[in-house]
Amino acid sequence: MAMGRFFFHAVEDVDGRWACRRGRQQLDSHAQLAQAIEHLTTVAAQHRPSEVLVHHVDGQVLSVAMLD
C-alpha cells in the first residue's frame, strides 16, 4: 500500500517567529523564516514524499519544497 505525502509547515506567529510543525505537532521555532525552511527541508528529506509549506499571518500559503 502506498503512503501519502507528508506535509511540514512553517507557520508565522504574531510575534514574528516561525513555528515548525508536522500536523498539529510543533517541532520547534525559529526567529527567521530561512532557518525554519532549512530545518523543515532537512526533516522532510527523511520522510519522502513530502512538501514544505509556509503559512504567513496574513493568510498567504506558499509551497517552498516538494521532495519525492
PQR file with spaces between the fields and no chain letter, atoms N, CA, C, O and H, PARSE charges and radii, in Angstrom:
ATOM       1  N    MET     1       0.848   -1.185    0.000 -0.4000 1.5000
ATOM       2  CA   MET     1       0.000    0.000    0.000 -0.0000 2.0000
ATOM       3  C    MET     1       0.889    1.243    0.000  0.5500 1.7000
ATOM       4  O    MET     1       1.832    1.337    0.786 -0.5500 1.4000
ATOM       5  N    ALA     2       0.592    2.179   -0.868 -0.4000 1.5000
ATOM       6  CA   ALA     2       1.394    3.404   -0.993 -0.0000 2.0000
ATOM       7  C    ALA     2       1.084    4.380    0.136  0.5500 1.7000
ATOM       8  O    ALA     2      -0.067    4.564    0.530 -0.5500 1.4000
ATOM       9  H    ALA     2      -0.174    2.103   -1.507  0.4000 1.0000
ATOM      10  N    MET     3       2.124    4.984    0.633 -0.4000 1.5000
ATOM      11  CA   MET     3       1.969    6.021    1.669 -0.0000 2.0000
ATOM      12  C    MET     3       1.646    7.341    0.991  0.5500 1.7000
ATOM      13  O    MET     3       2.022    7.563   -0.160 -0.5500 1.4000
ATOM      14  H    MET     3       3.060    4.835    0.313  0.4000 1.0000
ATOM      15  N    GLY     4       0.953    8.215    1.701 -0.4000 1.5000
ATOM      16  CA   GLY     4       0.662    9.541    1.188 -0.0000 2.0000
ATOM      17  C    GLY     4       1.822   10.482    1.403  0.5500 1.7000
ATOM      18  O    GLY     4       2.854   10.101    1.956 -0.5500 1.4000
ATOM      19  H    GLY     4       0.648    8.036    2.636  0.4000 1.0000
ATOM      20  N    ARG     5       1.651   11.686    0.974 -0.4000 1.5000
ATOM      21  CA   ARG     5       2.663   12.729    1.109 -0.0000 2.0000
ATOM      22  C    ARG     5       2.642   13.281    2.537  0.5500 1.7000
ATOM      23  O    ARG     5       1.571   13.470    3.115 -0.5500 1.4000
ATOM      24  H    ARG     5       0.812   11.996    0.525  0.4000 1.0000
ATOM      25  N    PHE     6       3.820   13.539    3.104 -0.4000 1.5000
ATOM      26  CA   PHE     6       3.948   14.191    4.403 -0.0000 2.0000
ATOM      27  C    PHE     6       3.993   15.702    4.174  0.5500 1.7000
ATOM      28  O    PHE     6       4.605   16.171    3.215 -0.5500 1.4000
ATOM      29  H    PHE     6       4.690   13.385    2.635  0.4000 1.0000
ATOM      30  N    PHE     7       3.346   16.454    5.053 -0.4000 1.5000
ATOM      31  CA   PHE     7       3.329   17.912    4.951 -0.0000 2.0000
ATOM      32  C    PHE     7       3.976   18.516    6.180  0.5500 1.7000
ATOM      33  O    PHE     7       3.621   18.187    7.312 -0.5500 1.4000
ATOM      34  H    PHE     7       2.848   16.072    5.831  0.4000 1.0000
ATOM      35  N    PHE     8       4.928   19.402    5.946 -0.4000 1.5000
ATOM      36  CA   PHE     8       5.615   20.132    7.014 -0.0000 2.0000
ATOM      37  C    PHE     8       5.312   21.607    6.822  0.5500 1.7000
ATOM      38  O    PHE     8       5.261   22.092    5.692 -0.5500 1.4000
ATOM      39  H    PHE     8       5.217   19.669    5.027  0.4000 1.0000
ATOM      40  N    HIS     9       5.112   22.322    7.924 -0.4000 1.5000
ATOM      41  CA   HIS     9       4.621   23.697    7.864 -0.0000 2.0000
ATOM      42  C    HIS     9       5.508   24.639    8.676  0.5500 1.7000
ATOM      43  O    HIS     9       5.859   24.349    9.819 -0.5500 1.4000
ATOM      44  H    HIS     9       5.153   21.928    8.842  0.4000 1.0000
ATOM      45  N    ALA    10       5.861   25.763    8.069 -0.4000 1.5000
ATOM      46  CA   ALA    10       6.465   26.883    8.788 -0.0000 2.0000
ATOM      47  C    ALA    10       5.337   27.896    8.957  0.5500 1.7000
ATOM      48  O    ALA    10       4.840   28.453    7.978 -0.5500 1.4000
ATOM      49  H    ALA    10       5.576   25.998    7.140  0.4000 1.0000
ATOM      50  N    VAL    11       4.937   28.131   10.203 -0.4000 1.5000
ATOM      51  CA   VAL    11       3.775   28.970   10.490 -0.0000 2.0000
ATOM      52  C    VAL    11       4.237   30.241   11.209  0.5500 1.7000
ATOM      53  O    VAL    11       4.852   30.179   12.274 -0.5500 1.4000
ATOM      54  H    VAL    11       5.340   27.679   10.999  0.4000 1.0000
ATOM      55  N    GLU    12       3.933   31.378   10.613 -0.4000 1.5000
ATOM      56  CA   GLU    12       4.325   32.664   11.197 -0.0000 2.0000
ATOM      57  C    GLU    12       3.453   32.969   12.415  0.5500 1.7000
ATOM      58  O    GLU    12       2.225   32.929   12.336 -0.5500 1.4000
ATOM      59  H    GLU    12       3.433   31.428    9.749  0.4000 1.0000
ATOM      60  N    ASP    13       4.099   33.274   13.537 -0.4000 1.5000
ATOM      61  CA   ASP    13       3.389   33.692   14.742 -0.0000 2.0000
ATOM      62  C    ASP    13       3.239   35.207   14.724  0.5500 1.7000
ATOM      63  O    ASP    13       3.970   35.895   14.012 -0.5500 1.4000
ATOM      64  H    ASP    13       5.096   33.307   13.601  0.4000 1.0000
ATOM      65  N    VAL    14       2.298   35.728   15.501 -0.4000 1.5000
ATOM      66  CA   VAL    14       2.080   37.179   15.538 -0.0000 2.0000
ATOM      67  C    VAL    14       3.310   37.922   16.065  0.5500 1.7000
ATOM      68  O    VAL    14       3.463   39.114   15.799 -0.5500 1.4000
ATOM      69  H    VAL    14       1.704   35.168   16.079  0.4000 1.0000
ATOM      70  N    ASP    15       4.187   37.242   16.807 -0.4000 1.5000
ATOM      71  CA   ASP    15       5.399   37.880   17.319 -0.0000 2.0000
ATOM      72  C    ASP    15       6.547   37.853   16.304  0.5500 1.7000
ATOM      73  O    ASP    15       7.645   38.325   16.598 -0.5500 1.4000
ATOM      74  H    ASP    15       4.062   36.274   17.023  0.4000 1.0000
ATOM      75  N    GLY    16       6.292   37.294   15.093 -0.4000 1.5000
ATOM      76  CA   GLY    16       7.304   37.285   14.047 -0.0000 2.0000
ATOM      77  C    GLY    16       8.151   36.024   13.994  0.5500 1.7000
ATOM      78  O    GLY    16       8.915   35.841   13.047 -0.5500 1.4000
ATOM      79  H    GLY    16       5.400   36.910   14.853  0.4000 1.0000
ATOM      80  N    ARG    17       8.036   35.157   14.981 -0.4000 1.5000
ATOM      81  CA   ARG    17       8.785   33.891   14.960 -0.0000 2.0000
ATOM      82  C    ARG    17       8.085   32.909   14.041  0.5500 1.7000
ATOM      83  O    ARG    17       6.931   33.113   13.665 -0.5500 1.4000
ATOM      84  H    ARG    17       7.415   35.306   15.751  0.4000 1.0000
ATOM      85  N    TRP    18       8.783   31.844   13.680 -0.4000 1.5000
ATOM      86  CA   TRP    18       8.270   30.830   12.764 -0.0000 2.0000
ATOM      87  C    TRP    18       8.241   29.480   13.463  0.5500 1.7000
ATOM      88  O    TRP    18       9.284   28.947   13.842 -0.5500 1.4000
ATOM      89  H    TRP    18       9.721   31.679   13.985  0.4000 1.0000
ATOM      90  N    ALA    19       7.042   28.928   13.631 -0.4000 1.5000
ATOM      91  CA   ALA    19       6.862   27.618   14.244 -0.0000 2.0000
ATOM      92  C    ALA    19       6.988   26.549   13.166  0.5500 1.7000
ATOM      93  O    ALA    19       6.363   26.653   12.111 -0.5500 1.4000
ATOM      94  H    ALA    19       6.194   29.361   13.323  0.4000 1.0000
ATOM      95  N    CYS    20       7.787   25.531   13.425 -0.4000 1.5000
ATOM      96  CA   CYS    20       7.931   24.399   12.521 -0.0000 2.0000
ATOM      97  C    CYS    20       7.011   23.298   13.015  0.5500 1.7000
ATOM      98  O    CYS    20       7.091   22.878   14.169 -0.5500 1.4000
ATOM      99  H    CYS    20       8.294   25.446   14.283  0.4000 1.0000
ATOM     100  N    ARG    21       6.128   22.829   12.124 -0.4000 1.5000
ATOM     101  CA   ARG    21       5.122   21.846   12.519 -0.0000 2.0000
ATOM     102  C    ARG    21       5.002   20.728   11.513  0.5500 1.7000
ATOM     103  O    ARG    21       5.276   20.887   10.323 -0.5500 1.4000
ATOM     104  H    ARG    21       6.063   23.170   11.187  0.4000 1.0000
ATOM     105  N    ARG    22       4.584   19.594   12.033 -0.4000 1.5000
ATOM     106  CA   ARG    22       4.110   18.477   11.221 -0.0000 2.0000
ATOM     107  C    ARG    22       2.742   18.152   11.777  0.5500 1.7000
ATOM     108  O    ARG    22       2.621   17.633   12.886 -0.5500 1.4000
ATOM     109  H    ARG    22       4.361   19.465   12.999  0.4000 1.0000
ATOM     110  N    GLY    23       1.709   18.459   11.006 -0.4000 1.5000
ATOM     111  CA   GLY    23       0.349   18.354   11.530 -0.0000 2.0000
ATOM     112  C    GLY    23       0.187   19.339   12.671  0.5500 1.7000
ATOM     113  O    GLY    23       0.546   20.509   12.541 -0.5500 1.4000
ATOM     114  H    GLY    23       1.807   18.881   10.105  0.4000 1.0000
ATOM     115  N    ARG    24      -0.346   18.876   13.777 -0.4000 1.5000
ATOM     116  CA   ARG    24      -0.511   19.750   14.946 -0.0000 2.0000
ATOM     117  C    ARG    24       0.694   19.732   15.873  0.5500 1.7000
ATOM     118  O    ARG    24       0.768   20.505   16.828 -0.5500 1.4000
ATOM     119  H    ARG    24      -0.637   17.926   13.882  0.4000 1.0000
ATOM     120  N    GLN    25       1.634   18.843   15.583 -0.4000 1.5000
ATOM     121  CA   GLN    25       2.826   18.716   16.423 -0.0000 2.0000
ATOM     122  C    GLN    25       3.832   19.810   16.096  0.5500 1.7000
ATOM     123  O    GLN    25       4.286   19.921   14.957 -0.5500 1.4000
ATOM     124  H    GLN    25       1.574   18.215   14.808  0.4000 1.0000
ATOM     125  N    GLN    26       4.178   20.617   17.093 -0.4000 1.5000
ATOM     126  CA   GLN    26       5.200   21.639   16.883 -0.0000 2.0000
ATOM     127  C    GLN    26       6.558   21.015   17.140  0.5500 1.7000
ATOM     128  O    GLN    26       6.806   20.450   18.205 -0.5500 1.4000
ATOM     129  H    GLN    26       3.809   20.527   18.018  0.4000 1.0000
ATOM     130  N    LEU    27       7.437   21.122   16.148 -0.4000 1.5000
ATOM     131  CA   LEU    27       8.779   20.561   16.263 -0.0000 2.0000
ATOM     132  C    LEU    27       9.719   21.524   16.972  0.5500 1.7000
ATOM     133  O    LEU    27      10.485   21.114   17.845 -0.5500 1.4000
ATOM     134  H    LEU    27       7.235   21.581   15.283  0.4000 1.0000
ATOM     135  N    ASP    28       9.668   22.800   16.604 -0.4000 1.5000
ATOM     136  CA   ASP    28      10.472   23.856   17.226 -0.0000 2.0000
ATOM     137  C    ASP    28      10.054   25.190   16.636  0.5500 1.7000
ATOM     138  O    ASP    28       9.041   25.263   15.941 -0.5500 1.4000
ATOM     139  H    ASP    28       9.046   23.133   15.895  0.4000 1.0000
ATOM     140  N    SER    29      10.815   26.249   16.898 -0.4000 1.5000
ATOM     141  CA   SER    29      10.538   27.546   16.281 -0.0000 2.0000
ATOM     142  C    SER    29      11.858   28.264   16.009  0.5500 1.7000
ATOM     143  O    SER    29      12.896   27.964   16.598 -0.5500 1.4000
ATOM     144  H    SER    29      11.638   26.189   17.463  0.4000 1.0000
ATOM     145  N    HIS    30      11.768   29.228   15.089 -0.4000 1.5000
ATOM     146  CA   HIS    30      12.963   29.960   14.654 -0.0000 2.0000
ATOM     147  C    HIS    30      12.640   31.439   14.532  0.5500 1.7000
ATOM     148  O    HIS    30      11.493   31.819   14.297 -0.5500 1.4000
ATOM     149  H    HIS    30      10.924   29.472   14.611  0.4000 1.0000
ATOM     150  N    ALA    31      13.669   32.273   14.695 -0.4000 1.5000
ATOM     151  CA   ALA    31      13.500   33.717   14.580 -0.0000 2.0000
ATOM     152  C    ALA    31      13.357   34.148   13.121  0.5500 1.7000
ATOM     153  O    ALA    31      12.707   35.152   12.832 -0.5500 1.4000
ATOM     154  H    ALA    31      14.601   31.964   14.886  0.4000 1.0000
ATOM     155  N    GLN    32      13.963   33.391   12.201 -0.4000 1.5000
ATOM     156  CA   GLN    32      13.971   33.756   10.789 -0.0000 2.0000
ATOM     157  C    GLN    32      13.301   32.672    9.943  0.5500 1.7000
ATOM     158  O    GLN    32      13.446   31.483   10.226 -0.5500 1.4000
ATOM     159  H    GLN    32      14.491   32.576   12.436  0.4000 1.0000
ATOM     160  N    LEU    33      12.575   33.079    8.917 -0.4000 1.5000
ATOM     161  CA   LEU    33      11.912   32.142    8.024 -0.0000 2.0000
ATOM     162  C    LEU    33      12.924   31.220    7.341  0.5500 1.7000
ATOM     163  O    LEU    33      12.682   30.019    7.220 -0.5500 1.4000
ATOM     164  H    LEU    33      12.456   34.045    8.688  0.4000 1.0000
ATOM     165  N    ALA    34      14.046   31.766    6.899 -0.4000 1.5000
ATOM     166  CA   ALA    34      15.057   30.945    6.217 -0.0000 2.0000
ATOM     167  C    ALA    34      15.525   29.794    7.096  0.5500 1.7000
ATOM     168  O    ALA    34      15.744   28.687    6.603 -0.5500 1.4000
ATOM     169  H    ALA    34      14.243   32.742    6.998  0.4000 1.0000
ATOM     170  N    GLN    35      15.680   30.043    8.395 -0.4000 1.5000
ATOM     171  CA   GLN    35      16.090   28.987    9.324 -0.0000 2.0000
ATOM     172  C    GLN    35      15.020   27.908    9.420  0.5500 1.7000
ATOM     173  O    GLN    35      15.331   26.717    9.435 -0.5500 1.4000
ATOM     174  H    GLN    35      15.503   30.942    8.796  0.4000 1.0000
ATOM     175  N    ALA    36      13.755   28.327    9.486 -0.4000 1.5000
ATOM     176  CA   ALA    36      12.650   27.373    9.588 -0.0000 2.0000
ATOM     177  C    ALA    36      12.566   26.518    8.328  0.5500 1.7000
ATOM     178  O    ALA    36      12.377   25.305    8.416 -0.5500 1.4000
ATOM     179  H    ALA    36      13.502   29.294    9.474  0.4000 1.0000
ATOM     180  N    ILE    37      12.705   27.135    7.163 -0.4000 1.5000
ATOM     181  CA   ILE    37      12.643   26.391    5.905 -0.0000 2.0000
ATOM     182  C    ILE    37      13.801   25.406    5.806  0.5500 1.7000
ATOM     183  O    ILE    37      13.613   24.263    5.390 -0.5500 1.4000
ATOM     184  H    ILE    37      12.859   28.121    7.091  0.4000 1.0000
ATOM     185  N    GLU    38      14.983   25.842    6.182 -0.4000 1.5000
ATOM     186  CA   GLU    38      16.154   24.950    6.145 -0.0000 2.0000
ATOM     187  C    GLU    38      15.923   23.736    7.046  0.5500 1.7000
ATOM     188  O    GLU    38      16.185   22.603    6.643 -0.5500 1.4000
ATOM     189  H    GLU    38      15.136   26.771    6.519  0.4000 1.0000
ATOM     190  N    HIS    39      15.434   23.973    8.260 -0.4000 1.5000
ATOM     191  CA   HIS    39      15.171   22.886    9.199 -0.0000 2.0000
ATOM     192  C    HIS    39      14.118   21.932    8.639  0.5500 1.7000
ATOM     193  O    HIS    39      14.321   20.718    8.633 -0.5500 1.4000
ATOM     194  H    HIS    39      15.221   24.893    8.587  0.4000 1.0000
ATOM     195  N    LEU    40      12.992   22.476    8.167 -0.4000 1.5000
ATOM     196  CA   LEU    40      11.916   21.632    7.677 -0.0000 2.0000
ATOM     197  C    LEU    40      12.297   20.869    6.416  0.5500 1.7000
ATOM     198  O    LEU    40      11.870   19.729    6.235 -0.5500 1.4000
ATOM     199  H    LEU    40      12.827   23.462    8.172  0.4000 1.0000
ATOM     200  N    THR    41      13.084   21.470    5.552 -0.4000 1.5000
ATOM     201  CA   THR    41      13.526   20.775    4.346 -0.0000 2.0000
ATOM     202  C    THR    41      14.416   19.585    4.710  0.5500 1.7000
ATOM     203  O    THR    41      14.335   18.529    4.082 -0.5500 1.4000
ATOM     204  H    THR    41      13.431   22.396    5.699  0.4000 1.0000
ATOM     205  N    THR    42      15.249   19.756    5.707 -0.4000 1.5000
ATOM     206  CA   THR    42      16.095   18.658    6.182 -0.0000 2.0000
ATOM     207  C    THR    42      15.254   17.524    6.750  0.5500 1.7000
ATOM     208  O    THR    42      15.498   16.355    6.450 -0.5500 1.4000
ATOM     209  H    THR    42      15.315   20.613    6.218  0.4000 1.0000
ATOM     210  N    VAL    43      14.267   17.866    7.565 -0.4000 1.5000
ATOM     211  CA   VAL    43      13.385   16.848    8.152 -0.0000 2.0000
ATOM     212  C    VAL    43      12.546   16.191    7.057  0.5500 1.7000
ATOM     213  O    VAL    43      12.395   14.969    7.039 -0.5500 1.4000
ATOM     214  H    VAL    43      14.069   18.815    7.809  0.4000 1.0000
ATOM     215  N    ALA    44      12.007   16.991    6.152 -0.4000 1.5000
ATOM     216  CA   ALA    44      11.164   16.463    5.082 -0.0000 2.0000
ATOM     217  C    ALA    44      11.930   15.489    4.190  0.5500 1.7000
ATOM     218  O    ALA    44      11.347   14.529    3.685 -0.5500 1.4000
ATOM     219  H    ALA    44      12.130   17.983    6.167  0.4000 1.0000
ATOM     220  N    ALA    45      13.217   15.721    3.990 -0.4000 1.5000
ATOM     221  CA   ALA    45      14.030   14.833    3.159 -0.0000 2.0000
ATOM     222  C    ALA    45      14.101   13.425    3.748  0.5500 1.7000
ATOM     223  O    ALA    45      14.356   12.464    3.022 -0.5500 1.4000
ATOM     224  H    ALA    45      13.690   16.501    4.399  0.4000 1.0000
ATOM     225  N    GLN    46      13.882   13.296    5.039 -0.4000 1.5000
ATOM     226  CA   GLN    46      13.910   11.996    5.712 -0.0000 2.0000
ATOM     227  C    GLN    46      12.551   11.305    5.659  0.5500 1.7000
ATOM     228  O    GLN    46      12.426   10.155    6.081 -0.5500 1.4000
ATOM     229  H    GLN    46      13.675   14.076    5.629  0.4000 1.0000
ATOM     230  N    HIS    47      11.530   11.993    5.145 -0.4000 1.5000
ATOM     231  CA   HIS    47      10.162   11.467    5.120 -0.0000 2.0000
ATOM     232  C    HIS    47       9.539   11.670    3.735  0.5500 1.7000
ATOM     233  O    HIS    47       8.489   12.299    3.608 -0.5500 1.4000
ATOM     234  H    HIS    47      11.630   12.927    4.802  0.4000 1.0000
ATOM     235  N    ARG    48      10.178   11.146    2.725 -0.4000 1.5000
ATOM     236  CA   ARG    48       9.702   11.315    1.355 -0.0000 2.0000
ATOM     237  C    ARG    48       8.554   10.364    1.056  0.5500 1.7000
ATOM     238  O    ARG    48       8.526    9.262    1.605 -0.5500 1.4000
ATOM     239  H    ARG    48      11.031   10.636    2.829  0.4000 1.0000
ATOM     240  N    PRO    49       7.610   10.744    0.212 -0.5600 1.5000
ATOM     241  CA   PRO    49       7.464   12.055   -0.409  0.2800 2.0000
ATOM     242  C    PRO    49       6.896   13.059    0.582  0.5500 1.7000
ATOM     243  O    PRO    49       6.079   12.711    1.435 -0.5500 1.4000
ATOM     244  N    SER    50       7.332   14.295    0.463 -0.4000 1.5000
ATOM     245  CA   SER    50       6.897   15.321    1.402 -0.0000 2.0000
ATOM     246  C    SER    50       6.876   16.689    0.733  0.5500 1.7000
ATOM     247  O    SER    50       7.396   16.880   -0.366 -0.5500 1.4000
ATOM     248  H    SER    50       7.996   14.577   -0.230  0.4000 1.0000
ATOM     249  N    GLU    51       6.256   17.629    1.435 -0.4000 1.5000
ATOM     250  CA   GLU    51       6.150   19.005    0.951 -0.0000 2.0000
ATOM     251  C    GLU    51       6.311   19.951    2.128  0.5500 1.7000
ATOM     252  O    GLU    51       5.845   19.666    3.231 -0.5500 1.4000
ATOM     253  H    GLU    51       5.834   17.473    2.328  0.4000 1.0000
ATOM     254  N    VAL    52       6.973   21.079    1.890 -0.4000 1.5000
ATOM     255  CA   VAL    52       7.157   22.111    2.910 -0.0000 2.0000
ATOM     256  C    VAL    52       6.327   23.322    2.500  0.5500 1.7000
ATOM     257  O    VAL    52       6.462   23.842    1.393 -0.5500 1.4000
ATOM     258  H    VAL    52       7.352   21.311    0.994  0.4000 1.0000
ATOM     259  N    LEU    53       5.469   23.758    3.412 -0.4000 1.5000
ATOM     260  CA   LEU    53       4.578   24.894    3.170 -0.0000 2.0000
ATOM     261  C    LEU    53       4.873   26.004    4.162  0.5500 1.7000
ATOM     262  O    LEU    53       5.238   25.749    5.309 -0.5500 1.4000
ATOM     263  H    LEU    53       5.359   23.336    4.312  0.4000 1.0000
ATOM     264  N    VAL    54       4.712   27.240    3.706 -0.4000 1.5000
ATOM     265  CA   VAL    54       4.888   28.420    4.563 -0.0000 2.0000
ATOM     266  C    VAL    54       3.529   29.097    4.704  0.5500 1.7000
ATOM     267  O    VAL    54       2.863   29.401    3.714 -0.5500 1.4000
ATOM     268  H    VAL    54       4.416   27.447    2.774  0.4000 1.0000
ATOM     269  N    HIS    55       3.132   29.326    5.954 -0.4000 1.5000
ATOM     270  CA   HIS    55       1.851   29.978    6.263 -0.0000 2.0000
ATOM     271  C    HIS    55       2.144   31.345    6.898  0.5500 1.7000
ATOM     272  O    HIS    55       2.660   31.416    8.014 -0.5500 1.4000
ATOM     273  H    HIS    55       3.673   29.078    6.758  0.4000 1.0000
ATOM     274  N    HIS    56       1.816   32.412    6.191 -0.4000 1.5000
ATOM     275  CA   HIS    56       2.022   33.767    6.707 -0.0000 2.0000
ATOM     276  C    HIS    56       0.814   34.194    7.544  0.5500 1.7000
ATOM     277  O    HIS    56      -0.291   33.687    7.354 -0.5500 1.4000
ATOM     278  H    HIS    56       1.397   32.354    5.285  0.4000 1.0000
ATOM     279  N    VAL    57       1.031   35.123    8.464 -0.4000 1.5000
ATOM     280  CA   VAL    57      -0.031   35.629    9.331 -0.0000 2.0000
ATOM     281  C    VAL    57      -1.192   36.188    8.514  0.5500 1.7000
ATOM     282  O    VAL    57      -2.346   36.077    8.929 -0.5500 1.4000
ATOM     283  H    VAL    57       1.929   35.535    8.619  0.4000 1.0000
ATOM     284  N    ASP    58      -0.902   36.789    7.356 -0.4000 1.5000
ATOM     285  CA   ASP    58      -1.958   37.389    6.532 -0.0000 2.0000
ATOM     286  C    ASP    58      -2.803   36.360    5.778  0.5500 1.7000
ATOM     287  O    ASP    58      -3.712   36.734    5.038 -0.5500 1.4000
ATOM     288  H    ASP    58       0.035   36.880    7.019  0.4000 1.0000
ATOM     289  N    GLY    59      -2.510   35.065    5.960 -0.4000 1.5000
ATOM     290  CA   GLY    59      -3.284   34.007    5.330 -0.0000 2.0000
ATOM     291  C    GLY    59      -2.660   33.435    4.066  0.5500 1.7000
ATOM     292  O    GLY    59      -3.147   32.431    3.545 -0.5500 1.4000
ATOM     293  H    GLY    59      -1.771   34.762    6.562  0.4000 1.0000
ATOM     294  N    GLN    60      -1.599   34.046    3.564 -0.4000 1.5000
ATOM     295  CA   GLN    60      -0.933   33.560    2.363 -0.0000 2.0000
ATOM     296  C    GLN    60      -0.222   32.239    2.678  0.5500 1.7000
ATOM     297  O    GLN    60       0.455   32.122    3.700 -0.5500 1.4000
ATOM     298  H    GLN    60      -1.204   34.862    3.987  0.4000 1.0000
ATOM     299  N    VAL    61      -0.380   31.249    1.800 -0.4000 1.5000
ATOM     300  CA   VAL    61       0.277   29.947    1.942 -0.0000 2.0000
ATOM     301  C    VAL    61       1.078   29.665    0.678  0.5500 1.7000
ATOM     302  O    VAL    61       0.558   29.762   -0.433 -0.5500 1.4000
ATOM     303  H    VAL    61      -0.930   31.344    0.970  0.4000 1.0000
ATOM     304  N    LEU    62       2.349   29.316    0.858 -0.4000 1.5000
ATOM     305  CA   LEU    62       3.238   29.034   -0.265 -0.0000 2.0000
ATOM     306  C    LEU    62       3.879   27.672   -0.098  0.5500 1.7000
ATOM     307  O    LEU    62       4.284   27.301    1.004 -0.5500 1.4000
ATOM     308  H    LEU    62       2.772   29.237    1.761  0.4000 1.0000
ATOM     309  N    SER    63       3.971   26.931   -1.182 -0.4000 1.5000
ATOM     310  CA   SER    63       4.734   25.681   -1.192 -0.0000 2.0000
ATOM     311  C    SER    63       6.169   26.047   -1.561  0.5500 1.7000
ATOM     312  O    SER    63       6.407   26.648   -2.609 -0.5500 1.4000
ATOM     313  H    SER    63       3.643   27.233   -2.077  0.4000 1.0000
ATOM     314  N    VAL    64       7.126   25.686   -0.702 -0.4000 1.5000
ATOM     315  CA   VAL    64       8.512   26.070   -0.954 -0.0000 2.0000
ATOM     316  C    VAL    64       9.408   24.896   -1.292  0.5500 1.7000
ATOM     317  O    VAL    64      10.531   25.094   -1.755 -0.5500 1.4000
ATOM     318  H    VAL    64       6.932   25.198    0.149  0.4000 1.0000
ATOM     319  N    ALA    65       8.932   23.665   -1.070 -0.4000 1.5000
ATOM     320  CA   ALA    65       9.741   22.489   -1.427 -0.0000 2.0000
ATOM     321  C    ALA    65       8.849   21.264   -1.547  0.5500 1.7000
ATOM     322  O    ALA    65       7.952   21.035   -0.736 -0.5500 1.4000
ATOM     323  H    ALA    65       8.019   23.504   -0.694  0.4000 1.0000
ATOM     324  N    MET    66       9.131   20.474   -2.600 -0.4000 1.5000
ATOM     325  CA   MET    66       8.496   19.163   -2.758 -0.0000 2.0000
ATOM     326  C    MET    66       9.606   18.153   -2.938  0.5500 1.7000
ATOM     327  O    MET    66      10.438   18.271   -3.838 -0.5500 1.4000
ATOM     328  H    MET    66       9.859   20.660   -3.259  0.4000 1.0000
ATOM     329  N    LEU    67       9.606   17.164   -2.073 -0.4000 1.5000
ATOM     330  CA   LEU    67      10.657   16.142   -2.116 -0.0000 2.0000
ATOM     331  C    LEU    67      10.003   14.796   -2.406  0.5500 1.7000
ATOM     332  O    LEU    67       9.224   14.282   -1.604 -0.5500 1.4000
ATOM     333  H    LEU    67       8.930   17.068   -1.342  0.4000 1.0000
ATOM     334  N    ASP    68      10.332   14.243   -3.553 -0.4000 1.5000
ATOM     335  CA   ASP    68       9.762   12.945   -3.938 -0.0000 2.0000
ATOM     336  C    ASP    68      10.749   11.828   -3.738  0.5500 1.7000
ATOM     337  O    ASP    68      10.435   10.670   -4.012 -0.5500 1.4000
ATOM     338  H    ASP    68      10.965   14.661   -4.204  0.4000 1.0000
